[in-house]
Amino acid sequence: MNAVRELLGLASVAVLTSCALFQTDAERGRHVADKWCSECHRIAPDQPSGMRAGHVLPPSIAAPSFMDVAAKPSVTVESLDHFLREVHLPMPTYRLRDDERAEVIAYILSLRPHQS
C-alpha cells in the first residue's frame, strides 16, 4: 500500500511540474509581466489599475497599458524586443532573460484587438 501511495505522490509531482511545459509563451509572459511590469503598467484587461495588488502608492508616472501598446499598428515583435533591451527612464532597468523577453512580447501581442 505504501508503494501505491508513493507512486501516486510521484505522479502528482510530475503532473504539477509538467503544467508549465504546456503553457504557451503568452501565458508564461503574463506571469513574467505580473512579476516585473504590473507595478506600473496595467498588464491585463481584468487588472483594475496600473498597480500590483497590495501596492499602496500609485505609479509615479502614467505608464501605458499593455493593451494600448498592443493596439498600436506600429508595434511588432522586433520593435518590442528593441524597446525592452534599451534603458527607458523612469522605467526600471529590468534585465529579462531572452526567453522571458520573448514571452512578454508574445503576451503583449496576444492582447491585440481582434479584427472582425
Protein Blocks (a to p, Z undefined) as FASTA:
>chain_A
ZZmmmmmmmmmmmmmmmmmmmpcfklmmmmmmmmmmmmmmccbfklmbfcdehiabdcfb
dcddfklmmmpmklcfklmmmmmmpccdfbdcddddfklmmmmmmmmmmmpccdZZ
